[in-house]
Amino acid sequence: MIINLTLNVEPKALPRARHAVRGNFASTYYPKQVKDTFTRYEHEIAHAFSDLDIEQRLYIIDEIKEPKTAISLVLTFYMPIPKSLSKKKQSELLGKPHLKLPDVDNMIKLVLDRANGTLFNDDKYIYKICAEKIYSDMPRIELGIEYKEMIK
Protein backbone atom coordinates (compact mmCIF):
# COMPACT_ATOMS: atom_id res chain seq x y z
CA MET A 1 0.00 0.00 0.00
CA ILE A 2 1.25 3.50 -0.86
CA ILE A 3 0.19 6.50 1.21
CA ASN A 4 0.97 10.13 0.38
CA LEU A 5 0.94 12.87 3.01
CA THR A 6 1.61 16.60 2.99
CA LEU A 7 2.93 18.25 6.13
CA ASN A 8 2.30 22.00 6.09
CA VAL A 9 5.35 22.98 8.13
CA GLU A 10 8.52 24.73 7.12
CA PRO A 11 11.18 22.02 6.84
CA LYS A 12 13.73 22.11 9.65
CA ALA A 13 16.65 19.96 10.72
CA LEU A 14 16.90 18.00 13.95
CA PRO A 15 19.47 19.95 15.98
CA ARG A 16 21.96 18.34 18.28
CA ALA A 17 20.84 17.73 21.82
CA ARG A 18 22.32 19.93 24.52
CA HIS A 19 24.16 18.54 27.51
CA ALA A 20 24.52 19.91 31.01
CA VAL A 21 26.21 18.82 34.21
CA ARG A 22 24.36 19.73 37.39
CA GLY A 23 26.11 18.58 40.50
CA ASN A 24 27.07 14.94 39.97
CA PHE A 25 24.49 14.37 37.22
CA ALA A 26 24.75 14.86 33.49
CA SER A 27 21.58 15.45 31.50
CA THR A 28 20.62 15.77 27.87
CA TYR A 29 17.91 18.16 26.73
CA TYR A 30 16.52 20.19 23.84
CA PRO A 31 15.83 23.93 24.20
CA LYS A 32 12.19 25.06 24.36
CA GLN A 33 12.26 26.36 20.77
CA VAL A 34 13.21 22.88 19.52
CA LYS A 35 10.45 21.30 21.61
CA ASP A 36 7.99 23.73 19.98
CA THR A 37 9.18 22.51 16.57
CA PHE A 38 8.64 18.90 17.71
CA THR A 39 5.09 19.78 18.74
CA ARG A 40 4.35 21.47 15.38
CA TYR A 41 5.65 18.44 13.47
CA GLU A 42 3.67 16.00 15.63
CA HIS A 43 0.52 18.10 15.16
CA GLU A 44 0.98 18.20 11.36
CA ILE A 45 1.62 14.46 11.17
CA ALA A 46 -1.51 13.78 13.24
CA HIS A 47 -3.50 16.18 11.03
CA ALA A 48 -2.23 14.53 7.82
CA PHE A 49 -3.05 11.10 9.30
CA SER A 50 -6.60 12.19 10.14
CA ASP A 51 -7.04 13.43 6.54
CA LEU A 52 -6.43 9.91 5.19
CA ASP A 53 -9.39 7.76 4.26
CA ILE A 54 -10.59 5.22 6.83
CA GLU A 55 -9.08 2.23 5.00
CA GLN A 56 -5.60 3.80 5.03
CA ARG A 57 -5.85 4.82 8.70
CA LEU A 58 -6.97 1.32 9.73
CA TYR A 59 -4.11 -0.19 7.72
CA ILE A 60 -1.55 2.02 9.50
CA ILE A 61 -3.08 1.37 12.93
CA ASP A 62 -2.92 -2.38 12.28
CA GLU A 63 0.67 -2.02 11.06
CA ILE A 64 1.68 -0.17 14.23
CA LYS A 65 0.13 -2.84 16.47
CA GLU A 66 1.76 -5.73 14.62
CA PRO A 67 4.45 -4.76 12.09
CA LYS A 68 4.49 -7.06 9.09
CA THR A 69 5.79 -4.84 6.31
CA ALA A 70 9.02 -3.22 5.19
CA ILE A 71 8.73 0.51 4.62
CA SER A 72 10.08 2.65 1.80
CA LEU A 73 9.95 6.46 2.09
CA VAL A 74 10.11 9.27 -0.43
CA LEU A 75 10.54 12.70 1.18
CA THR A 76 10.45 16.01 -0.66
CA PHE A 77 11.37 19.04 1.40
CA TYR A 78 10.08 22.24 -0.19
CA MET A 79 12.39 24.94 1.16
CA PRO A 80 11.53 28.64 1.39
CA ILE A 81 13.19 31.06 -1.00
CA PRO A 82 15.07 33.86 0.80
CA LYS A 83 13.03 37.09 0.79
CA SER A 84 16.24 39.12 0.43
CA LEU A 85 16.65 37.99 -3.20
CA SER A 86 15.24 39.95 -6.12
CA LYS A 87 11.92 38.81 -7.60
CA LYS A 88 13.78 37.66 -10.73
CA LYS A 89 16.24 35.53 -8.72
CA GLN A 90 13.38 34.14 -6.60
CA SER A 91 11.50 33.02 -9.72
CA GLU A 92 14.70 31.45 -11.14
CA LEU A 93 15.14 29.36 -7.98
CA LEU A 94 11.61 27.86 -8.01
CA GLY A 95 11.88 24.08 -8.36
CA LYS A 96 15.69 24.09 -8.29
CA PRO A 97 17.73 21.98 -5.83
CA HIS A 98 18.34 23.58 -2.42
CA LEU A 99 22.08 23.23 -1.79
CA LYS A 100 22.43 25.15 1.47
CA LEU A 101 21.97 24.28 5.13
CA PRO A 102 20.19 22.46 6.70
CA ASP A 103 21.53 19.05 5.70
CA VAL A 104 18.94 16.69 4.26
CA ASP A 105 19.93 13.84 6.62
CA ASN A 106 19.12 15.93 9.69
CA MET A 107 15.78 16.91 8.15
CA ILE A 108 14.96 13.24 7.58
CA LYS A 109 15.77 12.43 11.22
CA LEU A 110 13.31 15.03 12.51
CA VAL A 111 10.47 13.63 10.38
CA LEU A 112 11.26 10.02 11.29
CA ASP A 113 11.48 10.76 15.02
CA ARG A 114 8.15 12.60 15.05
CA ALA A 115 6.35 10.03 12.82
CA ASN A 116 7.49 7.08 14.94
CA GLY A 117 4.40 5.49 16.48
CA THR A 118 1.98 7.40 14.22
CA LEU A 119 2.87 6.31 10.69
CA PHE A 120 4.97 3.25 11.53
CA ASN A 121 5.79 1.17 14.58
CA ASP A 122 9.51 1.87 14.57
CA ASP A 123 11.91 3.37 12.05
CA LYS A 124 13.90 0.12 12.10
CA TYR A 125 11.33 -1.19 9.58
CA ILE A 126 12.41 1.43 7.04
CA TYR A 127 14.69 -0.16 4.48
CA LYS A 128 14.82 2.60 1.87
CA ILE A 129 14.69 6.41 1.89
CA CYS A 130 14.82 8.79 -1.04
CA ALA A 131 14.90 12.49 -0.15
CA GLU A 132 15.38 15.81 -1.87
CA LYS A 133 15.33 19.51 -1.01
CA ILE A 134 13.99 21.97 -3.56
CA TYR A 135 13.08 25.64 -3.50
CA SER A 136 9.41 26.53 -3.36
CA ASP A 137 7.22 29.52 -2.59
CA MET A 138 5.10 27.19 -0.41
CA PRO A 139 7.37 25.53 2.20
CA ARG A 140 6.12 22.06 3.16
CA ILE A 141 7.11 18.40 3.35
CA GLU A 142 5.62 15.78 1.07
CA LEU A 143 5.95 12.23 2.31
CA GLY A 144 5.26 9.06 0.36
CA ILE A 145 5.17 5.83 2.35
CA GLU A 146 5.12 2.42 0.71
CA TYR A 147 4.35 -0.56 2.91
CA LYS A 148 5.69 -3.82 1.38
CA GLU A 149 4.78 -7.24 2.72
CA MET A 150 7.79 -8.98 4.29
CA ILE A 151 8.58 -12.59 3.53
CA LYS A 152 8.50 -14.60 6.74
Secondary structure, 3 states (H helix, E strand, C coil): CEEEEEECCCCCCCCCCEEEEECCEEEEECCHHHHHHHHHHHHHHHHHHHCCCHHHHHHHHHHHHCCCEEEEEEEEEEEECCCCCCHHHHHHHCCCECCCCCCHHHHHHHHHHHHECCCECCHHHEEEEEEEEEEECCCEEEEEEEEEECCC
